[in-house]
Amino acid sequence: MESIRLRAHAKINLTLDVVGKRPDGYHDVEMIMQSVGLWDEIILRETDRGIELDSNLKNLPRGSRNIAWRAVELIRTEFGISRGVNIFIRKNIPIAAGLGGGSADCAGVLLGLNRLWNLNIDDEALRLLGKSLGADVPFCLTGGTALAQGIGEILTPIASRADIWLVIIRPNIWVSTKEIYGRLDLNSIGKRPDNEAMIKHLGAGRITGIAENLVNVLEGVTIPMHPQIARIKSQLMEQGALGSLMSGTGPTVYGVFKDQSSAHRAARVLKKEYRHTFALKTVDKGILIG
């Protein structure tokens, strides 16, 4: 095999709770993560040596600043591989959006190289490699619906019966994940998510129950800094969303809709103001090969 093509899916947070701060500076979280039908296409081609990265997006980092590039470097180092690889990433997931696009690309490269180079790395070992590169990478490798704990790497799959139609909006705002977590006061968190209730609603496929239990404690930090996020949440509700939430540290916001037609109708209206507006539904995989 000389090349491989993959789809690396974005993620959203259906819930996000921060339960403590660790000695290493990271935060312990308890959140429910969900893969969605927005993906980057990744093509890996074996070369004689070195790492090359290209993309349809001009401002995507091409070298070691790119987590997908570092994934190749890690695999080559861990397994003593001298062969090289060319990575092409066709970006559809907006960057720096709270949708895990970089982590998804990284996961796609790890999974792709495992197949391309016949490394036979098992799922657990692959997730450990992913964790060393980024907290969201283990989930992006697995995908679907899961409760994530620790820094996000401890995953418990959730059997979801819900096909959820969403409208996702990425406004033209830049948010620093490090700054948001740095400003979070654990003693000032108000409403926290009820993850047990959310898991029950997911298992029963109750869209209304899911929409009513969307909670992200980081909204209390990000929204005062960027009030436009609250405005977008209101706009989604005005267009018929059953519930709306910021994903991750932001700035992306999504709304849960009752069906495909209502989601597409809302997206047509909101796309007039927000270029990065997507109507799509949840999916049960993080990475698809081929």
N, C-alpha and C positions, 0 to 999 in steps of 0.2 A: 504493500500500500504506500503510495507516494503523496497522496493528499487526502484531506477529509474536510467535510463541510458540516457545520453545526448551527443550530439556533439556540441562542442563550437568552432566556426569558427574564424580564424585569420582575420585581416584587413590589408589593405594597405591605404596609402594616395595617392589619385589621384592629389590633390593639398594640399599645406600647406603654409599658410601665418600667420605671427605673427604681430598683429596690435597694440600691446601695452603691457605695464607691469602694473600689478595691485599692490595696496598697500600691499596685502598679500604675494607678491613675485611671484605669478603665472603670466603667460602671457595670454593675450587674443589672441585667434586664430580665423582664418576663413579658414576652410579646408573641402575638400570633401573626405569622407571616404567610403571605399568599402569593403564588406565582400568577402572573397575568399575561394575556395574549399580546404582548408587545415585546419584540425581541431584536437583538443584534444578530446579524449573520457573520459567522467566523469561518474563514477558509485557512486551513493549515497546509502548507506545502513543504515537504522535506527538501533541504538544501545541503550542500557539502559541508558548510560550517557557518557559525555565527547566527545571530538573531536579527531578522528584519521585520519591521512592522509598518504597515501602511493602512490607510483608511480613507473613506469618502469624506470624512470630516477633517478639514484642514487644521483645526486647532487641537486635535487629539494628540497628546504626547506620544512621540515615536520611540523613545528610549526607556531607560530604567525608571523614569517617572510614571510609566504606564504599568499597572498591576498585571496586565496580561503578559507583557514583556518579562516581568519578574517571575511569572509562573514558568515560562520556558527556562529561564536561568536556573530556577530552583530544581526543576526536573533534570536538567543536564548535569547539575552538580551532584544531586542525590544519587543518580544512577550512572555517573561516569560516562555520559554520552558525548561524543565529539561531533556527531551530526548536527546540522543546523536546521532552522525552520524559518519560513516566511509566513507571517501572520497578516491576513487582511481582515479588517473589521469594518463591516458595513453598519454604521451606527444608525439605529432607529430610536433607541432609548436616549432621551435627552441626558446630557452629562450634568453632574452635580445637582441632581434633581431629587434625591431621596428615594430613587427607584432601584438602586443597586445595580446600575448599568455596568460600572467598572468591575464589581464583584462577579456579575454574570459573565462578563468577558473572560475574567480570570478562571472561573469555573469551567467555562467552555474549553479553554486552552488546556487545562489540566486533564479533563476527560478526553479531549481529542488526542493529546499526545500519548495518553495511556493506550488508546486504541491504535494510533498511527505507528507507534514504536513497539507495540506488543509487550508492554511492561508488566501486565497482569497485576496492577496495584488494586487491592481490594477496596471496597467502598469506605471502610473505616479509615484506612491509611490515606486514602485520597482526601477525605475530610480533614484529617490532621495536617496534611500538607496545605490545604486550603486555609485552615485556621491560622497558620503561620504567616499568611499573606494578608488576610483581612477577616474581620469578624462575621461578615455576611456571606463569605464564600462557601462555607459548609452548607448553608441553606440553599444557595443557588445551585450547588451540585445536586441536591436532592429534589428541591422544588416541591410543588403541590401546596399543601397546607400543613403547617407545623407550629407547635409551641416551641419557642426558642428561649433558652435560659442561659445563665452564665453571661458571657459577653455576646452571646448569640449563637454559640457553637454547640450547645447542648440541645439537641433536637428531639422532640417527640412528635411523630407524625399524627395528624388528625384526619380521621375518616370523614371527609366532608361530602355531603350530598347536594351541596348548593352550587348551581351554576349562576354566578353573580354577574350581572351586567353593570358596567362601570363607565363613567366619564372621568377621564384623567386630564388634569390641566397642569402644565408646568409654566408658571408665569416667568417673566423676565426679571427674576430676583436671584441674587447669589447669596447662599447661606453657608456659613462655615460650621461643619459638624463639631469641630473641636471647640469653637466659641459657644455653641448652643449648650453642649454638655458642661463647659466651664462655667456658664452662667446659671446652671440649674441648681436651685436650692432644694435639697431633698426634704427639708423640714417645711417647705411652703407648698408642696404639691397638694392640690385640692382633690378633685375627683380622680380616682384610679379605675382602671378597667376591671371588669368582672370576667376574667378569662374562662372560668368554669361555665358561666352562662353562655359566653360566645361559643365555646366548644359544643355545648348542647344544641344551640341553634344551627351551627354548621352541620352537625350530625343529622339533624332533622330536616335540613334544607329550608329553614324558615328565613326567608330574605328579610322580612320586616324585623324579626328579632335580631338578625345580624346588624341591620342598619341602625337599630336603636342602641346597640352596645358598642359602637365605635368610639374608642377613647384613646387619645395619645397625650400623655402627660407633658410632652415637649412642646405642645401648642402653647402652653403657658409661658414659655420662654421665647419662642420664635415669633408668635403673633404680635406681641407688643413691639418687637423690633421691626416687623413687616406687616402692618395692618391690612395690606392688600390680600393676605391669605384669608383673613376673616371675611373680607368682601367676596372673595371667590366662593367660599363655603356658602355664603348667603345666596349668591347667584345660582349655584347648583341646586339649592333647596327651592328657589323660586322657579327653576326649570323642571321641578318634579322629582328631585332626588328624595329618597326615603331617609337618607342620612349622609353626612359628609365628614371627611377627616383629612388632616394633613398626614402625609406619609413620611416616616422617618423624622429627620430634623427639618424637613421641608427642602425647598419651597413648594413641592408638588402637592396638589390637593385633588381628592377624588370624591365622587358621589356615587352612591349605590342606587340603582334604578330597578324598577319592577320587571322590566323586560327589554328586549332588543330595540323595539320601535321607540320607546320613550327615551332610551339612552341616545340613540342616533338623532332624535329630534332635538334634544338638549344640546348635543355636541354641535349640530349645525348652527344653532343660535350663538353659542359661546365661542365657537371658532372665529367668529367675526371680530372678537376682541382679543382672543388668546390664540396665537398661531399654533402652539403645541397643545392641541386639544385632541384627545383620542377617545373613541367609543369602542369598547372591547369587553371581553369577559374573562373570568378566571380560568386557569388551566391547571392540570394536575402533574405537570412535569417542569423541571427547571431547565434541562438541556435536552434537545432533540438532535440526534445524529442523522445526517443525510438530507 
